[in-house]
Amino acid sequence: MADTSLGTPAQLADPNYTPPLAKAVPLGIQHVMAMFASNVTPAIIVAGAAGFGFGSNSPDFPNLIYMIQMSMLFAGIATLFQTIGMGPIGARLPIVQGTSFAFLPIMIPAVTGQGVAGMAGLMTGIVIGGMFHFCLGSVIGKFRFALPPLVTGLIVLMIGLALVRVGIQYSAGGVPLMGKPEFGTFAMWLPALVVIAVTLAIKFFTKGLLAVSAILVGLIAGYLVALAMGQVNFGNVGRAASFALPNPFRWGIEFNFAIIIGMCFMAVISAIETVGDVSGITKGGAGREATDKEISGATFADGLGTAVAGVFGGLPNTSFSQNVGLISMTGVMSRHVVTIGAVFLILCGLVPKIGAAVSTVPINVLGGGVVVMFGMVCAAGVNMLSDVHWNRRNMVIFAVSLSVGLGLQLEPTALQHLPGTLQILLTSGLLPAATLSIALNLLLPEELD
């Protein structure tokens, strides 16, 4: 039954309706809480892969704070592109944008071990990939026939499989400790295990806002354990500025075609995800199908949000699926509620002290959250695959695509004689798995079962 203090059922299903502010503001903050941990995590992972971001004495540590700051700022700005819109840009639906996990299998190998020097090529690739993503808005509906659940489910599963190793590495102490006696000790694992245990307990034994924010609560619990164990360093919080504006092209411009091609490929995957999220919002919140205008507008906003974020040192943005579930749970379709949450994110993004506070989370605590998050990505892929009719044809397509993609990911040296660009693209596993599954699905004849 609808909450009558928020409005009538017809009003709640209307994206243009705004509940009373006393209710709208908490609902907007609730959306931020549901996505906050997932939104800042990719920036920390990319910085860690590049080789900066952990250790308060590192001269490059402020760059991690800046990346976290940009994750919040441009998640808010990209969300406004969706909720308020400009011409054909934006679905004008309650779509929450945030930093995408899907791009990590491309971003991690692109910057690994390069430090801050690797950021120029990455950000240039993000800008160009965002522009390509924007262009997809005009054609997104024309190639949906080539992307059945067999293909999309496999791609999402491959994204999760490409990332699960990161969660275990972080839980054991992360790259900075690998090869050292401290790596994998009980002291490293304990906070991570607390995060996992508390997240599961909150998710399945509570309701409402608390259940929606389970990962955030789990991270806080693990953080408190790490704090008691002396693993938290607050040194940079006091040194961080109270207010700062973003810097365009902070790390320069560098054209790396492997990154650019990878970003354009992943833009297609992100666009597919957004189509699903838009459909989920309209079905769950308003009981109707999404219009072509809403789908194309959402895709335009996705691409624009990513391109603008890249200019200022932010990572790619996409619609956040967990917030789709939140809309179905609350029954509130108001885009203005999400706009309130976007404004809160923007304010947070302009305050580096918030980024510095987030950066005090130890890598092993983050690892516990990442284990859950990336495991859920795999589970989402499996859930999509549950809609597949598993005849021999589809089983062969899945088997060949998964074997080649996952095999190259596990044994990247098998392609050591290829040019560097192809190595980065193929050893992520995503490109070969997706290409094979799409091609085989289009070429192999249907079976008459």
TORMIMI-717199 format. One record per residue: x, y, z of N, C-alpha, C in turn; residue in one letter. Coordinates in steps of 0.001 Angstrom, whole numbers, padded with zeros to 6 digits, always signed. Last residue first. Layout:
TORMIMI-717199
XYZXYZXYZa/...
END
This chain:
TORMIMI-717199
+013833-027408-031256+013666-028280-030093+012181-028525-029836d/+015670-026676-033723+014232-026938-033617+014025-027926-032466l/+018138-024107-033311+017738-025517-033277+016236-025628-033144e/+019265-021606-035587+018493-021988-034419+018158-023479-034495e/+022646-021451-036842+021184-021592-037017+020506-022017-035722p/+025073-018952-036129+024637-020339-035980+023119-020448-036119l/+025289-016107-036342+025662-016992-037454+025109-018403-037335l/+024579-014775-034009+024015-014305-035275+024214-015325-036403l/+025997-016162-032086+024547-016063-031944+023888-015620-033238n/+028611-015752-032947+028044-017098-033010+026523-017065-032910l/+028838-012952-032471+029003-013509-033812+028351-014889-033930a/+028407-012767-029675+027550-012028-030614+027611-012661-032005i/+030438-014446-028684+029032-014739-028373+028090-014021-029326s/+032788-013210-029699+032424-014587-030075+030947-014861-029838l/+032658-010691-028435+032694-010800-029900+032262-012187-030355t/+032708-011413-025699+031564-010699-026265+031512-010846-027776a/+035200-012709-025504+033967-013398-025100+032745-012736-025726a/+037062-010742-026414+036875-011998-027152+035586-012723-026789p/+036467-008626-024437+036323-008425-025877+036187-009745-026628l/+036978-009834-021890+035664-009309-022254+035475-009212-023757l/+039625-010511-021493+038628-011575-021611+037296-011097-022123g/+041830-009016-021349+040772-008676-020386+039709-009759-020384s/+043335-009844-023464+043557-010527-022195+042610-010068-021098t/+042550-008127-025577+042162-009535-025588+042310-010209-024235l/+043506-005540-024979+042105-005748-025328+041675-007204-025172l/+046235-005928-024443+045373-005310-023430+043909-005618-023706i/+047062-007069-026901+047206-007808-025645+046260-007256-024587q/+046658-005035-028739+045820-006226-028805+045902-007040-027516l/+048677-003252-027846+047277-002843-027880+046351-004049-027881t/+051111-004696-028194+050626-004344-026861+049159-003974-026819g/+050935-007406-030592+051198-006009-030216+050533-005667-028892p/+051726-010783-029484+050875-009815-030163+051288-008396-029780l/+053144-012470-027922+053767-012074-029178+052903-011105-029994h/+051596-013149-025726+052726-012252-025514+053384-011779-026814q/+049356-014660-025290+049311-013677-026377+050501-012721-026318l/+049816-016135-023097+049550-016876-024327+049534-015947-025540a/+049905-014533-020912+051167-014717-021641+050977-015512-022927t/+047400-014690-019683+047652-013607-020638+048940-013779-021434p/+045473-016732-018519+046819-016986-019046+047173-015938-020104e/+043039-015709-017730+043827-016442-016748+045261-016678-017207l/+042098-014514-020082+042223-013696-018871+043136-014376-017851q/+041955-016661-021768+042921-015598-022069+043141-014687-020866l/+039863-018060-020436+041180-018655-020604+042250-017617-020885g/+037663-016393-020664+038229-016639-019341+039634-017223-019442l/+037346-016456-023536+037475-015217-022764+038150-015421-021428g/+037210-019234-024165+038219-018368-024779+038432-017117-023935v/+035078-020083-022501+036384-020735-022458+037478-019838-023018s/+032918-018430-023245+033448-018371-021881+034858-018960-021824l/+032587-019222-025939+032851-017821-025602+033471-017693-024211s/+032047-021981-025698+033192-021504-026476+033569-020078-026073v/+029727-021979-024035+030939-022720-023675+032167-022177-024400a/+027801-020445-025404+028261-020043-024074+029592-020691-023745f/+027540-021976-027742+027919-020560-027814+028487-020093-026481i/+026691-024417-026625+027962-024347-027353+028450-022894-027441v/+024230-023672-025521+025282-024190-024644+026652-024126-025321m/+022808-022969-027788+023155-021926-026828+024247-022383-025864n/+022633-025547-029005+023204-024385-029695+023677-023339-028699r/+021255-027148-027187+022661-027438-027497+023351-026252-028158r/+019343-024910-025025+019479-026006-025983+020960-026187-026325n/+018278-023223-022738+019557-023912-022827+019477-025147-023722w/+017106-020121-023060+016657-021492-023348+017909-022318-023639h/+017736-017760-020473+018153-018387-021731+017537-019781-021851v/+017318-016637-018062+016251-016458-019050+016553-017148-020371d/+019626-016960-016670+018524-017852-016308+017352-017736-017284s/+021318-014955-017346+021431-016197-018110+020294-017174-017794l/+020717-013116-015379+020329-012822-016759+020356-014087-017610m/+021893-014454-013223+020459-014198-013208+019942-013900-014617n/+024570-014328-013940+023921-015639-013860+022400-015482-013893v/+024930-011540-013682+025101-012202-014972+024419-013555-015011g/+024520-011262-010955+023608-010580-011880+023706-011191-013273a/+026693-012679-009977+025340-013193-009738+024330-012549-010675a/+028784-010953-010736+028703-012319-011285+027289-012873-011148c/+028042-008800-009099+028109-008619-010551+028015-009987-011239v/+028346-009926-006596+026993-009597-007044+026955-009324-008541m/+031100-010066-006482+030338-011307-006486+028919-011076-006970g/+031615-007377-006299+031972-008056-007536+031312-009428-007626f/+030566-006853-003677+030116-006118-004862+030394-006880-006149m/+031969-008642-001961+030511-008707-002083+030050-008060-003386v/+034599-007809-002404+034248-009222-002565+032740-009366-002773v/+034405-005130-001650+034594-005453-003058+034263-006923-003328v/+034244-005262+001134+033118-004745+000363+033193-005138-001098g/+036798-006328+001645+035602-007048+002073+034373-006596+001310g/+038447-004278+000596+038425-005600-000016+037198-006407+000370g/+038187-002211+002406+037585-002062+001091+037460-003419+000399l/+039788-003400+004346+038373-003132+004621+037624-002983+003308v/+042238-003389+003060+041636-004680+003390+040156-004539+003751n/+042818-000664+002793+042581-001448+001586+041930-002792+001900i/+041081+001547+005072+042186+000651+004705+041815-000253+003541p/+039919+004733+004547+039459+003344+004628+040605+002425+004202v/+040782+007241+003987+041355+006610+005181+040895+005161+005346t/+039343+008206+001866+040620+007548+001560+041284+006943+002783s/+037260+009536+003092+036982+008258+002439+038274+007488+002210v/+038674+011815+003892+038098+010934+004909+037798+009560+004319a/+039285+012921+001412+040382+012499+002286+039875+011543+003364a/+036712+013540+000515+037511+012557-000205+038654+012031+000633g/+036158+015476+002425+035320+014269+002376+036067+013168+001629i/+038016+017413+001820+038116+016741+003119+037266+015474+003154k/+037206+018517-000632+038260+017492-000605+038402+016771+000734p/+034218+019240-001735+034891+019312-000427+035947+018204-000360v/+032779+018823-003959+033509+020090-003903+034295+020244-002609l/+031381+016509-003547+032490+016493-004481+033316+017758-004479g/+029303+017293-001880+030366+016443-001336+031602+016473-002226c/+027783+018682-003794+028346+019401-002643+029481+018601-002010l/+027075+016525-005433+027885+017623-005968+028540+018403-004837i/+025464+015016-003710+026703+014452-004226+027633+015549-004747l/+023315+016820-003385+024112+016421-002222+025457+015843-002668f/+022312+016827-005983+022858+018072-005418+023736+017769-004204v/+021382+014188-006120+022470+014631-006997+023120+015904-006466a/+019251+014217-004305+020416+013397-004023+021616+013813-004855g/+017573+015896-005783+018036+016313-004454+019279+015517-004059i/+017080+014238-007980+017792+015508-008173+018336+016027-006849t/+015512+012305-006821+016876+011936-007209+017714+013177-007475v/+013212+013870-006565+013817+013266-005373+015270+012900-005665v/+012611+014373-009200+013097+015492-008387+013678+015015-007058h/+011531+012132-010229+012905+012440-010634+013482+013562-009787r/+009515+009903-008495+009848+011316-008677+011310+011513-009073s/+008501+007443-007923+009101+007628-009241+009604+009054-009466m/+008378+005376-005256+008440+006807-005569+009203+007000-006875v/+008428+002832-004242+007297+003189-005085+007282+004639-005499g/+010408+001668-002726+009702+002827-002155+008452+003180-002939t/+011170-000508-004382+010862-000722-002977+010035+000426-002400m/+011711+000590-006855+010659-000431-006767+010219-000636-005325s/+013814+002210-006056+012586+002826-006557+011425+001839-006495i/+015705+000276-005397+015227+001179-004347+013928+001852-004779l/+016285-000877-007851+015590-001667-006839+015016-000812-005734g/+017669+001295-008902+016449+000827-009560+015622+000008-008579v/+019887+001371-007339+018890+002407-007119+017593+002105-007849n/+021380-000688-008321+020847-000827-006976+019784+000227-006672q/+022237+000200-010860+021128-000752-010780+020548-000857-009378s/+022963+003322-012037+023227+002396-010934+022016+001506-010682f/+024280+004233-015236+023141+004162-014307+023424+003087-013262s/+027698+005480-015274+026595+004698-015816+025443+004727-014820t/+030840+007023-016115+029593+006958-015358+028572+006084-016066n/+034415+006722-015873+033156+006588-016610+031946+006438-015688p/+036078+009111-013599+035965+007834-014295+034598+007713-014974l/+037654+012389-013861+036723+011419-013289+036658+010169-014145g/+039143+014496-014895+039825+013468-014116+038914+012497-013410g/+037744+016218-016508+038165+016718-015195+038809+015650-014316f/+037182+014698-018738+037887+015977-018907+038468+016450-017582v/+035636+012631-017661+037000+012373-018112+037811+013633-018289g/+033171+013937-017244+033946+013454-016093+035399+013232-016487a/+032392+014317-019892+032676+015483-019048+033499+015077-017836v/+032035+011614-020681+032981+012489-021376+033368+013688-020516a/+030021+010692-018891+031344+010062-018927+032374+010991-019550t/+027859+012362-019531+028381+012331-018164+029776+011744-018109g/+027458+011668-022213+027869+013032-021869+028476+013066-020475l/+026641+008967-021935+027848+009325-022667+028356+010702-022316g/+024274+009245-020366+025375+008368-019965+026688+008810-020605d/+022710+010861-022032+023181+011383-020747+024336+010560-020195a/+022199+009094-024165+022876+010368-024407+023491+010903-023104f/+020772+007156-022710+022063+006813-023310+022865+008066-023641t/+018469+008561-022023+019319+008032-020959+020706+007699-021491a/+017443+009052-024573+017841+010164-023719+018760+009727-022598g/+016811+006459-025408+017846+007210-026123+018335+008379-025281s/+014838+005849-023471+016030+005015-023609+017145+005769-024316i/+012911+007853-023894+013554+007720-022581+014852+006917-022684e/+012201+007317-026543+012761+008627-026193+013485+008555-024857k/+011035+004825-026365+012285+004964-027113+012976+006276-026766d/+009836+004245-022966+009684+004717-024343+011050+004787-025028t/+009404+001337-020947+010141+002574-021248+009930+002952-022706a/+006186+000155-019905+007425-000022-020643+008094+001339-020858e/+004903+000419-016487+004818+000563-017941+006178+000301-018578r/+004833+000835-013709+004078-000256-014300+003905-000152-015797g/+006359+002649-012356+005153+003161-013005+004335+002076-013689a/+008430+001233-011069+007871+002436-010453+006560+002891-011040g/+009049-001053-012582+008923-001155-011134+008233+000030-010498g/+009057-000044-015239+008207-001177-014864+007963-001212-013363k/+010859+002068-015119+009493+002329-015569+008547+001187-015207t/+013155+000712-014104+012563+001845-013392+011122+002062-013817i/+013709-001223-016044+013400-001626-014678+012729-000522-013887g/+014320+000378-018248+013143-000494-018308+012722-000932-016909s/+016660+001513-017253+015523+002373-017590+014242+001557-017634v/+018248-000793-017007+017898-000018-015822+016689+000889-016078d/+018512-001666-019670+017873-002522-018674+017424-001748-017450g/+019878+000528-020718+018573+000156-021271+017807-000711-020274v/+022233+000344-019230+021326+001471-019011+019939+001189-019561t/+023407-001946-020313+023025-001925-018901+022019-000813-018625e/+023920-001006-022887+022992-002129-022702+022487-002150-021255i/+025819+000918-022283+024547+001333-022880+023493+000245-022723a/+027896-000679-021363+027252+000248-020436+025897+000700-020968s/+028575-001942-023770+028100-002745-022630+027347-001857-021643i/+029431+000268-025222+028301-000519-025714+027699-001341-024573v/+031605+001018-023725+030475+001942-023817+029233+001217-024317a/+033441-000960-024172+032703-001011-022913+031538-000033-022895m/+034356-000049-026682+033700-001352-026557+032855-001411-025285f/+035506+002369-025911+034384+002378-026853+033612+001050-026797c/+037540+001429-024229+036497+002289-023680+035271+002332-024607m/+039129-000025-026078+038508-000692-024937+037367+000114-024356g/+039975+002052-027745+039138+000967-028293+038416+000238-027167i/+041465+003535-025825+040343+004142-026556+039407+003073-027106i/+043436+001715-025012+042466+002231-024033+041241+002787-024741i/+044744+001359-027442+044205+000203-026724+043145+000649-025732a/+045611+003918-028111+044519+003318-028877+043945+002069-028214f/+046121+006673-026372+046488+005262-026287+045347+004478-026922n/+047067+009869-026325+046239+008967-027111+046822+007562-027075f/+046851+012108-023705+047704+011113-024358+046813+010100-025052e/+046974+015058-021815+046285+014307-022871+047279+013348-023518i/+046947+015835-018235+047347+015975-019623+046531+015103-020561g/+045893+015691-015722+047043+014832-015999+047500+014904-017454w/+043817+017569-015810+044778+017612-014702+046051+016823-015012r/+041779+018518-017512+042989+017894-018037+044132+017952-017020f/+040495+020893-015207+040411+020218-016507+041773+019720-016964p/+039926+020388-011830+040913+020910-012774+040782+020180-014111n/+037231+021410-009607+037947+020427-010443+038883+021103-011435p/+037783+023342-006595+037112+023123-007872+037899+022119-008699l/+037413+022936-003075+038266+022966-004260+037443+022673-005495a/+037564+023307+000438+036795+023529-000794+037766+023577-001962f/+039289+022575+002378+037868+022547+002714+036992+022730+001487s/+042054+020355+001654+041360+021646+001591+039885+021475+001952a/+043876+018237+003905+043034+018434+002725+042303+019760+002804a/+045124+017888+006318+045842+018643+005287+044999+018934+004057r/+043397+016312+007796+043670+017672+008253+044345+018520+007194g/+043563+013956+006307+042291+014659+006444+042518+016110+006853v/+046010+012691+006356+045704+013549+005211+044407+014334+005349n/+046137+011154+008769+047078+012241+008514+046663+013198+007415g/+044780+009031+009753+044005+010249+009498+044875+011422+009056f/+044825+005639+009154+045687+006821+009239+044882+008054+008836n/+044219+002484+010602+043652+003679+009972+044569+004872+010211v/+044997+000319+012072+045255+000274+010636+044766+001509+009890q/+044582-000277+014783+045630+000669+014412+045952+000704+012937g/+042450-001742+015509+043687-002479+015298+044841-001579+014845m/+040405+000068+015527+040821-000481+016816+042142-001232+016705a/+040211+000382+012741+040614+001517+013587+041122+001030+014938l/+039231-002089+011976+040570-001689+011525+041102-000529+012356a/+036705-001862+013171+037615-002927+013595+039049-002571+013207v/+035693+000283+011718+035847+000425+013169+036787-000644+013729l/+035620-000860+009177+036472+000306+009424+036733+000482+010918y/+033664-002783+009441+035038-003195+009203+036027-002083+009482g/+031473-000996+009774+031821-001967+010822+033266-002440+010668a/+031512+000357+007329+031692+001114+008571+032107+000181+009703i/+030984-001761+005598+032264-001055+005510+032548-000261+006780l/+028344-002362+006388+029416-003344+006546+030791-002710+006500g/+027036-000027+005577+027080-000359+007001+028197-001370+007279v/+027402-000306+002795+027933+000866+003495+028061+000592+004988l/+025987-002663+002340+027436-002627+002080+028074-001450+002796i/+023308-001890+003071+024019-002965+003771+025530-002894+003567a/+021311-000080+002436+022665+000438+002658+023577-000606+003305s/+018986-001543+002395+019470-001004+001133+020924-000563+001254v/+018644-001999+005124+018926-003125+004244+019502-002659+002915a/+018082+000632+005984+019230-000092+006527+019620-001252+005612l/+015687+001289+004672+016920+001992+004332+018153+001236+004802l/+014068-001930+004895+014074-000503+004611+015437+000043+004247g/+015285-004365+007323+014434-003903+006228+014655-002414+005983k/+017407-007174+008206+016816-005851+008436+015977-005477+007224t/+018578-009508+007484+017858-009502+008757+017348-008120+009138f/+019996-009284+005110+018961-010308+005205+018163-010296+006503f/+021770-007111+005323+020978-007292+004104+019798-008223+004325k/+023028-007470+007781+022171-006306+007573+021236-006521+006393i/+024449-009849+007262+023492-009774+008363+022509-008620+008160a/+026092-009135+005108+025097-010189+004953+024027-010119+006032l/+027637-007108+006350+026850-006821+005153+025752-007862+004962t/+028904-008551+008377+027934-007510+008734+027052-007167+007538v/+030558-010263+006829+029578-010808+007772+028497-009785+008110a/+032156-008449+005341+031305-009423+004660+030192-009919+005580i/+033455-007023+007413+032651-006317+006406+031671-007281+005749v/+034819-009115+008672+033780-008386+009412+032862-007652+008436v/+036650-009744+006700+035629-010732+007050+034490-010093+007837l/+038222-007423+006781+037503-007785+005556+036376-008768+005846a/+039340-007512+009372+038401-006439+009012+037593-006764+007764p/+040872-010079+009035+039795-009887+010012+038853-008736+009652l/+042989-010031+007176+041726-010651+006809+040571-010307+007757w/+045116-008785+008515+044597-008213+007276+043181-008730+006983m/+045485-010478+010683+045252-009058+010943+044702-008351+009709a/+046149-012842+009438+044817-012730+010057+044471-011276+010341f/+047839-012102+006308+047803-012421+007737+046379-012274+008269t/+048145-011389+003647+047343-012562+003964+047314-012955+005423g/+051239-009866+004045+050167-010169+003104+049457-011466+003502f/+053431-009640+005690+052138-009153+006202+050962-009550+005308e/+055686-010449+004241+055103-011364+005245+053718-010938+005727p/+055225-009615+000726+055716-009320+002068+055048-010251+003083k/+053984-010106-001620+055395-010473-001538+056015-010201-000188g/+051849-007317-001255+052106-008585-001940+053614-008859-001976m/+051314-004850-000219+051864-005856+000695+052198-007173+000007l/+050278-003294-002325+051443-002802-001573+052089-003849-000670p/+047988-004854-003192+049242-004878-003949+050431-004354-003148v/+046291-006167-000218+046475-005365-001411+047855-005458-002022g/+045420-007637+001938+046380-006559+002176+046702-005723+000974g/+043397-009405+001514+044630-009943+002096+045692-008878+002339a/+041518-007845+000252+041208-008374+001581+042453-008892+002292s/+042757-007423-002237+042587-006304-001303+042334-006807+000118y/+042646-010014-003338+043924-009327-003154+043808-008221-002118q/+039858-010389-003423+040688-011258-002576+042043-010604-002311i/+039097-008359-005255+038548-008395-003904+039387-009232-002956g/+040464-009105-007587+040805-007846-006918+040310-007860-005472v/+039184-011388-008447+040544-011508-007923+040953-010266-007140r/+036842-010437-009566+036778-011081-008249+038170-011233-007618v/+036980-009380-012159+037228-008500-011026+037329-009204-009674l/+036281-011091-014119+037522-010351-014317+037920-009563-013076a/+033799-011924-013261+034922-012860-013150+036267-012167-013322l/+032268-009623-013928+032444-010034-012539+033642-010950-012358g/+032498-009706-016720+032936-008514-015978+033201-008889-014527i/+031322-012168-017257+032745-011992-017522+033299-010760-016817m/+028628-011562-016612+029356-012588-015854+030857-012429-016035l/+028110-009708-018641+028082-009272-017247+028825-010270-016355v/+028348-011440-020866+029217-010274-020735+029266-009796-019289i/+026310-013324-020415+027706-013761-020465+028654-012579-020255l/+024056-011634-020577+024363-012335-019329+025807-012800-019279g/+024195-010804-023258+024341-009814-022182+024678-010477-020852t/+023876-013318-024596+025039-012459-024821+025250-011510-023646v/+021486-014360-023572+022663-015213-023684+023937-014376-023806l/+019595-012265-023866+020145-012577-022533+021375-013475-022565p/+020684-010694-027023+019739-011430-026172+020367-011729-024818p/+021562-008671-029057+022010-008744-027666+020965-009426-026789l/+020628-008047-031490+021854-008848-031455+022338-009108-030039a/+018490-006384-031095+018199-007754-031536+019424-008657-031426f/+019528-003903-030607+019139-004689-029438+018854-006144-029816r/+020210-002126-032559+020995-003362-032477+020665-004183-031231f/+018468+000022-032472+018574-000707-033732+019370-002002-033627k/+018465+001536-030164+017355+000616-030372+017525-000307-031557g/+020738+003157-030381+020701+002091-029386+019599+001082-029649i/+021239+005332-031947+021075+004041-032643+020835+002882-031688v/+021632+007593-030467+020800+007728-031663+020524+006396-032352s/+023354+006851-028430+021992+007224-028092+021067+007297-029298g/+025890+006573-029375+025054+005366-029344+023596+005693-029046l/+027068+009011-028899+026567+008748-030243+025660+007512-030288c/+027885+008616-026248+026857+009606-026551+026228+009332-027911f/+029955+006795-026676+028761+006375-025929+027600+007322-026216h/+031788+008504-027875+031242+007369-028635+029945+006880-027995f/+032274+010151-025681+031712+010734-026907+031093+009647-027789m/+033392+008277-023939+032141+008944-023585+031468+009573-024790g/+035751+007658-025304+034740+006620-025092+033393+007206-024731g/+037008+010135-025035+036634+009665-026376+035580+008562-026281i/+037291+010199-022201+036609+011278-022917+036122+010797-024287v/+038754+007845-021727+037421+008012-021135+036635+009088-021872i/+041160+008362-023057+040305+007275-023506+038890+007393-022973g/+042059+010419-021408+041787+010697-022826+040882+009616-023401t/+042407+008990-019036+041392+010038-019095+041059+010419-020534m/+044518+007210-019797+043230+006712-019327+042146+007763-019485l/+046641+008896-020480+046072+008016-021487+044701+007508-021093g/+046979+010127-017921+046707+010923-019124+046059+010071-020207a/+047628+008154-016018+046319+008789-015983+045983+009557-017252m/+050170+007166-015911+049186+006405-016671+047835+007077-016771g/+051558+008808-014195+051834+008930-015628+050809+008187-016476a/+051003+007984-011650+050220+009107-012176+050415+009250-013678v/+051743+004493-012233+051635+005671-011385+050773+006739-012023g/+051919+002144-013589+052383+003351-014277+052331+004600-013420q/+050850-000225-012571+052255+000065-012340+052777+001352-012963g/+048190-000236-014775+048929-001000-013773+050409-000641-013745t/+046534+000910-016632+047325+001815-015782+048242+001075-014817v/+045315-001095-018074+045786+000077-018811+046700+000963-017969a/+044344-002985-016287+045585-003287-017018+046155-002082-017761p/+042120-001243-015332+043166-001781-014452+044433-002140-015231i/+040379-000612-017482+041175+000432-016838+042335-000130-016018m/+039136-002992-018240+039929-002257-019224+040872-001286-018522i/+037844-003796-015914+038726-004752-016599+039565-004122-017711p/+036315-001379-015300+037537-001726-014565+038411-002761-015275l/+033901-000857-016470+035092-000429-017200+036390-000870-016522f/+031975-001652-014645+032119-002414-015885+033411-002084-016623a/+031640+000047-012531+032549-001083-012336+032891-001750-013674f/+031280+003569-012933+030955+002220-013391+032044+001206-013062s/+029968+006009-010790+031156+005463-011433+030961+003978-011711t/+026493+006857-011525+027642+006664-010653+028796+006058-011415g/+023140+008156-011492+024381+007842-012184+025520+007669-011172q/+019841+007278-011113+021034+007692-010381+022264+007225-011156v/+016865+008349-012447+018029+007498-012709+019235+008068-011981i/+013931+009044-012616+014770+008997-011401+015944+008028-011541p/+013913+010731-015841+013422+009715-014920+014342+009696-013699l/+014852+011974-018089+013917+012683-017205+013139+011695-016337r/+016802+010997-019663+015534+010272-019687+014445+011004-018933a/+018969+013020-021622+018353+012716-020342+017013+012029-020488g/+018827+015069-024435+019700+014439-023444+018936+014232-022144i/+017342+016570-026162+017186+015106-026237+017987+014365-025177p/+017258+019200-023858+016851+018766-025181+016665+017262-025227g/+018522+018048-021011+018732+019189-021907+018371+018729-023316m/+017763+017020-017590+017873+016883-019028+018114+018189-019762g/+017080+016165-014985+016626+017462-015494+016651+017471-017015i/+018033+013503-014759+016770+013899-014129+016211+015215-014666t/+020437+013283-016295+019335+012341-016454+018017+012921-015947q/+022032+015385-015471+021797+015211-016914+020598+014304-017146f/+022118+014758-012767+021309+015906-013197+021054+015868-014701l/+023933+012646-012917+022555+012374-012489+021631+013517-012884t/+026231+014012-013593+025663+013087-014573+024221+012729-014214a/+026606+015398-011155+026356+016143-012393+025714+015243-013447i/+027028+013227-009348+025936+014180-009161+025585+014919-010436g/+029259+012098-010476+028067+011258-010314+026855+012162-010139a/+030977+014219-010236+030417+013951-011558+029342+012875-011539f/+031478+014273-007400+031025+015456-008132+030335+015089-009439l/+032381+011659-006761+031162+012200-006164+030598+013340-007003m/+034662+011471-008357+033651+010418-008411+032324+010924-007854s/+036177+013658-007550+035552+013697-008873+034482+012615-009024m/+037007+012677-005027+036233+013913-005115+035490+013978-006453q/+038564+010556-005845+037365+010299-005058+036424+011497-005124i/+040579+011995-007142+039755+011057-007907+038472+010699-007166m/+041685+013457-004979+041053+014171-006093+040134+013238-006885y/+042755+011398-003469+041710+012239-002890+040947+012957-004000i/+044687+010557-005308+043590+009662-004937+042435+010460-004352l/+046358+012769-005321+045651+012420-006550+044517+011436-006292n/+047584+012837-002830+046497+013795-003102+045728+013479-004386p/+049624+010814-003212+048404+010502-002467+047282+011521-002705f/+052052+011258-004322+050925+011153-005243+049599+010915-004530d/+053869+011128-002292+053619+012444-002881+052436+012446-003839p/+052970+009187+000534+053249+009213-000894+052961+010597-001463s/+052144+009030+003107+053372+009775+002856+053723+009856+001372n/+049928+007407+003276+049719+008850+003379+050963+009661+003082s/+049049+004839+001430+050237+005325+002119+050214+006837+002142g/+047739+004582-001729+047787+003949-000420+049116+004307+000238f/+048032+006029-004081+046761+006079-003372+046770+005431-002015g/+049498+004329-006882+049442+005413-005919+048107+005345-005181f/+049425+002359-008788+050560+002378-007868+050607+003583-006965g/+047376+001588-010398+048402+002452-010989+049633+002541-010098a/+045832+000209-008562+046449-000523-009671+047574+000287-010304a/+045003+002318-006914+045819+001245-006362+046523+000451-007449g/+043455+003775-008698+044646+004388-008107+045582+003325-007547a/+041454+001853-009178+042300+002315-010282+043578+002943-009744v/+040332+001648-006586+040913+000479-007238+041862+000896-008362i/+039374+004208-006124+040394+003671-005223+041093+002476-005875i/+037472+004378-008155+038587+005330-008126+039719+004798-007256a/+035609+002318-007453+036448+002208-008657+037637+003157-008666p/+034435+003367-004934+035343+002216-004966+036179+002126-006239t/+032520+005332-005085+033905+005760-004869+034908+004609-004988v/+030147+003849-005612+030533+004959-006470+032003+005342-006310n/+029737+002018-003613+030038+001521-004954+030564+002629-005854s/+029138+003802-001518+030328+002948-001443+030722+002443-002822a/+026717+005084-002494+027933+005823-002165+029179+004946-002194f/+024214+004083-003040+025226+003954-004083+026592+004488-003685m/+022600+004467-000829+022538+003161-001502+023684+002978-002486a/+023017+007128-000180+023551+006097+000705+023594+004734+000022m/+021570+008338-002260+023020+008536-002162+023649+007448-001295v/+018971+007574-001629+019557+007151-002904+021080+007284-002878h/+018690+008926+000792+018663+007461+000787+019265+006917-000508q/+018564+011539-000013+019768+011101+000702+019848+009577+000723i/+015957+011438-001104+017103+011737-001954+018403+011288-001319g/+014456+010943+001184+014423+009965+000098+015604+010177-000850l/+014950+013297+002683+015450+011994+003155+015453+010919+002068p/+013630+015105+000787+015060+015215+001108+015603+013897+001674v/+010918+014332+000742+011733+014234-000475+013219+014261-000170a/+009802+014896+003211+009944+013496+002813+010911+013351+001647k/+009911+017604+003288+010306+016892+004506+010480+015400+004240a/+008784+018288+000831+010236+018357+001011+010716+017603+002246l/+006332+016063-000528+006677+017141+000405+008163+017104+000746p/+007306+014875-003851+006691+014715-002528+007017+015916-001649p/+006740+015940-007076+007693+016075-005967+006954+015885-004648t/+006305+014535-010329+005749+014874-009015+006859+014978-007977y/+007316+013577-012649+007349+015023-012460+006802+015474-011119n/+006896+010834-012743+008272+011319-012574+008348+012815-012279p/+004321+009287-011051+004601+010391-011970+006016+010917-011751d/+003657+007554-009096+004087+006965-010360+004474+008019-011395a/+002711+009212-007108+003971+008515-006867+004525+007896-008146l/+000247+010015-008176+001331+010987-008034+002688+010286-007888q/-001205+007640-007990-000980+008244-009308+000166+009252-009256a/-001269+007228-005172-000571+006277-006064-000273+006859-007440p/-000626+010468-003614-001517+009417-004087-000739+008436-004959t/+001988+011047-001132+001149+011402-002267+000246+010241-002645g/+003203+010621+001272+004059+010966+000139+003244+011410-001067l/+001285+009837+002983+001974+011071+003327+002901+011522+002202s/+000480+007362+002086-000347+008514+001732+000294+009834+002093t/+002328+004959+000683+002390+005845+001839+001655+007129+001484d/+000514+002253-000804+001321+003464-000910+001253+004266+000378a/+000845-001189+000000+000000+000000+000000+000885+001246+000000m/
END
